[in-house]
Amino acid sequence: MRSGGARIAVVSAPRLLVLDFDGVVCDGMAEFVETSWRTLAELGGLAPPEARRVELTTRFAALRPIVESGWEMAVLLGLLAERPASEDANLQESAGFNAARDAYVRTHGLEPRRIVALFDDVRVRWIAADESSWLRKHRFYPGVAQWLRRQHADGRLVYVLSTKGKPFLDALMASQGVELPSERVIGKAEPRRDKWDVLMELGKLHGVEGDGLWFVEDRLPTLLELRHHAAGLAEARLYLADWGFIFPDRDPAAARAVGIPVLGLTQMTGPFEGWPT
């Protein structure tokens, strides 16, 4: 049974399983902060004083769910360094964060494209200089790497989907011995593609329709947008990962209110019959 007395139905396994990466497969919070810090340092010396690292890391982690794309993490860190903690609540809504993000970019004479390029370049140089230290800034959630290896060995059709660059994804997957075929690890595309477009394309590619496609995501706005924009995925099974980068005091309740099941980590890595519906 799910908390609150909701039932768990006996369901078949997915024909096509797609997982978001950050916040579902991997926790890269330490790397997010460090890459953001280094990026700000190269954007005209905008990095905060080192003495504020613990404070800002704590605040950054609490607001990480609002971020959609990697470059926004550097801006979030910069914003927090310039604003009192009492204003952090104003960044928990997309409208408030987007307005503050755009104002920060304008105030400092930056361009999003420049931040995007530098954010990725900082990672590339870090990996080239010391890949092991970069990898150590990540941790796969407990049991997930083993579960992924088992799904692949069993012939399950599994994809990992992320806005992170594919070389970074490949390095992280390899570090955990998760050897999915290269085409099943989908990273950031240029031009940017919405996740619902990718999901619909994968469904067509593999001839999977309706509730044969299952998608696990930790960002509730992404799931809500998918429902709104992708009529072709109306019957797909969408899950909110409750261990990921979410606002725990509101996202699970909001998801359940609109009929999106909330999935726990032990449920995901257990039998598919135990997944909520």
N, C-alpha and C positions, 0 to 999 in steps of 0.2 A: 504493500500500500504506500502511496505517496503521503507526505505530511498533509494534514488537514482532512484526511479520510478519502481523498480522490483515489479512484481505482487505477490499477495498472492492468491493461489488457494484455492477453497473450497475442503477440504480433509476430509476423514473419520477419526475417532478416531483410535489410535493404538490398536491393539489386545494385544500387549505386550510392556510395557513402562519400560525402564531401565534408572535410573538416577545415575550419579556419585554423590558422597556425598560431599566431600570437594570442595567448589567452585561452586556447583550447588544447593545443599540443605542447606549447612551450611557454615558459615564463622568462621573459628577457628583461624584466624591469631594471636590473642593475646595468645592463648594456644600454637600455634606452637612456638612462640618466647620464651615463658616461659619454655616449655618443653625442647627446644633446649638449653637454658641458663643453666638449671639445669643439663642436660646431659653433657655439656661441663665441668661444675664444677666438675663432678665425673670422667671425663676422664683426670685425672692428673692435675686438676686445670686449665683447658683451658678456662674457662669462662672469657669474657671481664670484664673490670671494670664497676661497676654499673653506673658510671657517663656517660657512652656511650650508655645507653639503648635507649634513644629517637633517637639518630642518627642511631644506628644499626637497630632498629626496622623499621625505614623509609626505609633504604636501603634494608633490608630483604624483606619487603612487595613488593618492586618494582621488586625484582628478584624471588619471590616465584613461578612464573609460570614455571621456569626452572626445579623445583623439581618434581620428579616422585614418590619417596618413602620417608616415614617419616624420616628415619635415615639421609637422605641427608640434611634435614633441619638443623640438628645440625652442619653438616659439612659446610653448607652455612654460618651459623652465625659465625663459627670459621674462615672461609675464609675472611669474611668481616672485622672481627676484626684485621686481619693481613695485609690487603691490603688497599691502599688508595681508596677513593671513585671514583677517576678518572679512575680506572681500572674496575669498575663495569660493564661497557658495554661489556667487554670481556666475561662476564659470561652469557650473554643473549642467546648465542648459545649453543646447546648441546655439541658440540665438545670442546668448551672452558671451559664450566662448568665441564664436565666429566674429562678433563685433570687436571684442578685445584683441583677438588675433590679428585682424586686419588693421586695427589702429596701431598695434605694435610694429607691424611691418612698415606701415607708412611713416611712423614717427622716426624710425631708424633708417629710413631710406633704403629698405630692402625690397627684393622681389622674390615671390615664392619660388620661382624657377631656380634662382640662385641658391636658395636654402635647400631645395630638393637635391640639387647637384652636389652641394657641399656636404650635406648629411650623408649621402651615399659614399662620397669620396673619403670622408673621414673614416667610415667603416672599412673601405677597401684598403686604405693605408694602414689602419690598425691591424687588420688581418695579415697583410703582407709583412708587417714588422714583427708581429707576435700573435699568431693565430691561436695558440693555446690559451693565452690570457683572454682573448675575445670569446672563445668558446666557454671558458669558465664563468663568464658573466651571464650565462644562460643555464636554465635547468628545465628539463622536461618534467611535466607533472607526473607524480608517482604512478607507475604502472603503465603509462601511455606508450612509451617506446616498445615495451614488451608486447603490449596489446596490438600495436601497429604491425610489429613483425609477425605476430600470429595471424592477423587478418590477411596479410600478404601471402604468408605460407599456405593459408587455407584457400587461396584463390579469390578472395573478396576483392571487388572492384572499389578501391579506395583512392581518393584524391586528397591532396592537401592544397589549400588555396590561401593566398596571402597577398597583401599589398607590399610586402617586403621583397627586395630584389631576389631573383632566383638563385644567383650564386651564393647568397647568404643562407637561403633555405637549404640548398644542397649541402653546404658545409655542416650545417647543424644536424640535418638528417643523417649524414654519413657518420658524424661523431657518435651517434647513438646506435649505429648499425641498422638503421631503417633503410632498406634498399628498395624503395619503390621505383618502378620505371621512371625515367626522367620526365616523360610527358605527363606523369601523374603528380608532379610537384609544380604547381603553377604560381609564379611570382608576379611581381608588378609588371604591368604592360604599358607600353607607350604607343599610341595615346592610351590614357587610362580607360579601363573597362569596368563597368559595374558588375558586381558579383552575380546579380541575377542574370545578366547576359551570359556570363561564363557557365552558370548552372544550366541554363536552357540549352546552350551549345553542347554541354556534356551529355545532357539527357538525350538530345537528338543523335549525337555521335554513337551512343551505346544503345539506342532504342529503348530507353527507360522513360516511362510516363507515370503520371499519378504518384501514388504513395510509395512507389519503388525507389524514389530518390529521397534520401535523408541528408539534411544539412545541419551541422552543429556550428554555432557561432556564439561568441560571447558579447557581441555588440547589439543590444536591442534595437537601436535605430536602423541598423542594417536589415534585421529581420522584418521590421515594420515596413521599410521601403520596398523590400522584396515582395511582400504581400501586396503592396499598393501598385507597383509597377509591372509585376510579372504575372499576368493572368495565366500564362502557360505553366506556371508552377503552383497553381491554386491548390492542387492536391498533394504537393510535396510535403514531406514531414520536416518541419523546422523545429530546432531545439535551441533553447538558451542555455549555455554552459554556466552553471552557477559558481564554478571555481575560477572563472576567468576575470577579466578586467571589467567588472560591472559595478554599479552603485547598489550594494546589497540591500540598502534600506528601501529601494523603490523598484529596481528592475525586475526581480522575480515576480513580485506582485503584479506589476504592470503587464508582464508577459502572460501570466495566467489569466488576467482579466480579459485579454483578447484571444485566448485559446491557444497560446504558444506554450507547449510543455517546457518545464524547467528540468534540465538534466543534471544529475550529480555525477561527480567523477567516478565513484565506484559503480554507478549504474552504467556509465559509458563503457567501462572496461570489463563489465560483466556480460552475461548473456543478453542478446538483443530482446528476448522476451521480457526482460526486466525494465526496458526503456518505457517511460511514460507516454501516454497518448492523450 
